[in-house]
Amino acid sequence: MTILDIWKLSCDNIAEQLKNKTKTRDDTFNSFYQ
């Protein structure tokens, strides 16, 4: 496993976490405004 592989993996993880955060935030807004 090269540095590049590790870097790509951590980038994917961060992107995944950000996506999950936004999704949770959107869900909260949606239930709030229903």
MOPAC internal coordinates of N, CA, C and O (Angstrom, degrees):
PM7 1SCF
backbone

  N    0.0000 0     0.00 0     0.00 0    0    0    0
  C    1.4696 1     0.00 0     0.00 0    1    0    0
  C    1.5337 1   109.30 1     0.00 0    2    1    0
  O    1.2310 1   121.06 1   -58.32 1    3    2    1
  N    1.3100 1   115.58 1   121.68 1    3    2    1
  C    1.4609 1   119.62 1  -178.35 1    5    3    2
  C    1.5185 1   110.95 1   -87.57 1    6    5    3
  O    1.2310 1   121.21 1   -11.06 1    7    6    5
  N    1.3248 1   115.29 1   168.94 1    7    6    5
  C    1.4671 1   120.90 1   176.32 1    9    7    6
  C    1.5293 1   109.30 1   -56.59 1   10    9    7
  O    1.2310 1   121.07 1   140.92 1   11   10    9
  N    1.3301 1   115.57 1   -39.08 1   11   10    9
  C    1.4627 1   121.21 1  -178.43 1   13   11   10
  C    1.5290 1   111.00 1   -61.10 1   14   13   11
  O    1.2310 1   120.84 1   136.94 1   15   14   13
  N    1.3433 1   116.00 1   -43.06 1   15   14   13
  C    1.4644 1   120.13 1   178.42 1   17   15   14
  C    1.5225 1   111.02 1   -60.57 1   18   17   15
  O    1.2310 1   121.50 1   133.26 1   19   18   17
  N    1.3288 1   114.73 1   -46.74 1   19   18   17
  C    1.4694 1   120.17 1  -179.80 1   21   19   18
  C    1.5273 1   110.17 1   -61.64 1   22   21   19
  O    1.2310 1   120.90 1   136.46 1   23   22   21
  N    1.3364 1   115.89 1   -43.54 1   23   22   21
  C    1.4601 1   121.09 1  -179.70 1   25   23   22
  C    1.5217 1   110.77 1   -61.54 1   26   25   23
  O    1.2310 1   120.84 1   135.62 1   27   26   25
  N    1.3329 1   116.01 1   -44.38 1   27   26   25
  C    1.4614 1   120.47 1   179.77 1   29   27   26
  C    1.5286 1   110.26 1   -63.29 1   30   29   27
  O    1.2310 1   121.03 1   138.26 1   31   30   29
  N    1.3392 1   115.64 1   -41.74 1   31   30   29
  C    1.4613 1   120.12 1   179.32 1   33   31   30
  C    1.5205 1   111.39 1   -60.61 1   34   33   31
  O    1.2310 1   120.66 1   133.43 1   35   34   33
  N    1.3259 1   116.35 1   -46.57 1   35   34   33
  C    1.4607 1   119.17 1  -177.92 1   37   35   34
  C    1.5219 1   110.68 1   -67.53 1   38   37   35
  O    1.2310 1   120.30 1   145.84 1   39   38   37
  N    1.3300 1   117.04 1   -34.16 1   39   38   37
  C    1.4740 1   120.10 1   176.07 1   41   39   38
  C    1.5241 1   109.93 1   -63.53 1   42   41   39
  O    1.2310 1   120.76 1   135.95 1   43   42   41
  N    1.3424 1   116.16 1   -44.05 1   43   42   41
  C    1.4597 1   120.44 1   178.63 1   45   43   42
  C    1.5238 1   110.48 1   -60.95 1   46   45   43
  O    1.2310 1   120.76 1   137.99 1   47   46   45
  N    1.3330 1   116.15 1   -42.01 1   47   46   45
  C    1.4656 1   120.70 1   179.54 1   49   47   46
  C    1.5173 1   111.18 1   -61.43 1   50   49   47
  O    1.2310 1   120.79 1   134.25 1   51   50   49
  N    1.3274 1   116.10 1   -45.75 1   51   50   49
  C    1.4620 1   120.95 1  -179.58 1   53   51   50
  C    1.5282 1   110.05 1   -62.68 1   54   53   51
  O    1.2310 1   120.69 1   135.07 1   55   54   53
  N    1.3318 1   116.29 1   -44.93 1   55   54   53
  C    1.4653 1   120.64 1   179.17 1   57   55   54
  C    1.5263 1   110.06 1   -60.25 1   58   57   55
  O    1.2310 1   120.99 1   137.28 1   59   58   57
  N    1.3281 1   115.71 1   -42.72 1   59   58   57
  C    1.4592 1   121.66 1   179.86 1   61   59   58
  C    1.5267 1   110.49 1   -61.48 1   62   61   59
  O    1.2310 1   120.37 1   135.03 1   63   62   61
  N    1.3223 1   116.90 1   -44.97 1   63   62   61
  C    1.4640 1   121.52 1  -179.75 1   65   63   62
  C    1.5246 1   110.87 1   -64.87 1   66   65   63
  O    1.2310 1   120.58 1   138.68 1   67   66   65
  N    1.3312 1   116.50 1   -41.32 1   67   66   65
  C    1.4632 1   119.93 1   178.93 1   69   67   66
  C    1.5179 1   109.96 1   -62.39 1   70   69   67
  O    1.2310 1   120.86 1   136.71 1   71   70   69
  N    1.3366 1   115.96 1   -43.29 1   71   70   69
  C    1.4515 1   121.24 1  -179.85 1   73   71   70
  C    1.5265 1   109.59 1   -60.45 1   74   73   71
  O    1.2310 1   120.76 1   136.01 1   75   74   73
  N    1.3328 1   116.16 1   -43.99 1   75   74   73
  C    1.4614 1   120.44 1   179.77 1   77   75   74
  C    1.5240 1   111.24 1   -63.70 1   78   77   75
  O    1.2310 1   120.58 1   139.40 1   79   78   77
  N    1.3299 1   116.50 1   -40.60 1   79   78   77
  C    1.4684 1   120.50 1   178.19 1   81   79   78
  C    1.5219 1   110.64 1   -60.25 1   82   81   79
  O    1.2310 1   120.79 1   131.36 1   83   82   81
  N    1.3423 1   116.10 1   -48.64 1   83   82   81
  C    1.4575 1   120.00 1  -178.50 1   85   83   82
  C    1.5117 1   110.32 1   -63.47 1   86   85   83
  O    1.2310 1   120.36 1   139.19 1   87   86   85
  N    1.3387 1   116.92 1   -40.81 1   87   86   85
  C    1.4516 1   121.07 1   179.80 1   89   87   86
  C    1.5240 1   109.92 1   -59.97 1   90   89   87
  O    1.2310 1   120.53 1   133.54 1   91   90   89
  N    1.3219 1   116.60 1   -46.46 1   91   90   89
  C    1.4603 1   120.79 1   179.52 1   93   91   90
  C    1.5214 1   110.17 1   -61.19 1   94   93   91
  O    1.2310 1   120.71 1   137.68 1   95   94   93
  N    1.3298 1   116.24 1   -42.32 1   95   94   93
  C    1.4574 1   120.54 1  -179.47 1   97   95   94
  C    1.5269 1   109.89 1   -63.36 1   98   97   95
  O    1.2310 1   120.42 1   136.44 1   99   98   97
  N    1.3393 1   116.81 1   -43.56 1   99   98   97
  C    1.4582 1   120.44 1   179.31 1  101   99   98
  C    1.5246 1   110.78 1   -62.87 1  102  101   99
  O    1.2310 1   120.67 1   137.63 1  103  102  101
  N    1.3345 1   116.32 1   -42.37 1  103  102  101
  C    1.4637 1   120.36 1   178.77 1  105  103  102
  C    1.5227 1   110.51 1   -60.21 1  106  105  103
  O    1.2310 1   120.63 1   138.19 1  107  106  105
  N    1.3232 1   116.39 1   -41.81 1  107  106  105
  C    1.4585 1   120.84 1   179.61 1  109  107  106
  C    1.5237 1   110.22 1   -63.18 1  110  109  107
  O    1.2310 1   120.58 1   134.81 1  111  110  109
  N    1.3265 1   116.50 1   -45.19 1  111  110  109
  C    1.4618 1   120.48 1   178.74 1  113  111  110
  C    1.5212 1   110.74 1   -61.27 1  114  113  111
  O    1.2310 1   120.95 1   135.26 1  115  114  113
  N    1.3359 1   115.79 1   -44.74 1  115  114  113
  C    1.4568 1   120.47 1  -177.77 1  117  115  114
  C    1.5196 1   111.57 1   -61.13 1  118  117  115
  O    1.2310 1   120.42 1   134.19 1  119  118  117
  N    1.3221 1   116.79 1   -45.81 1  119  118  117
  C    1.4625 1   119.26 1  -179.15 1  121  119  118
  C    1.5279 1   110.14 1   -69.34 1  122  121  119
  O    1.2310 1   120.79 1   150.39 1  123  122  121
  N    1.3279 1   116.09 1   -29.61 1  123  122  121
  C    1.4600 1   120.56 1  -179.78 1  125  123  122
  C    1.5279 1   110.99 1   -69.85 1  126  125  123
  O    1.2310 1   120.86 1   141.78 1  127  126  125
  N    1.3306 1   115.97 1   -38.22 1  127  126  125
  C    1.4703 1   119.94 1  -174.38 1  129  127  126
  C    1.5151 1   113.84 1   -92.87 1  130  129  127
  O    1.2310 1   120.03 1  -176.81 1  131  130  129
  N    1.3307 1   117.55 1     3.19 1  131  130  129
  C    1.4533 1   119.06 1  -177.97 1  133  131  130
  C    1.5281 1   111.86 1   -74.58 1  134  133  131
  O    1.2310 1   120.10 1   180.00 1  135  134  133

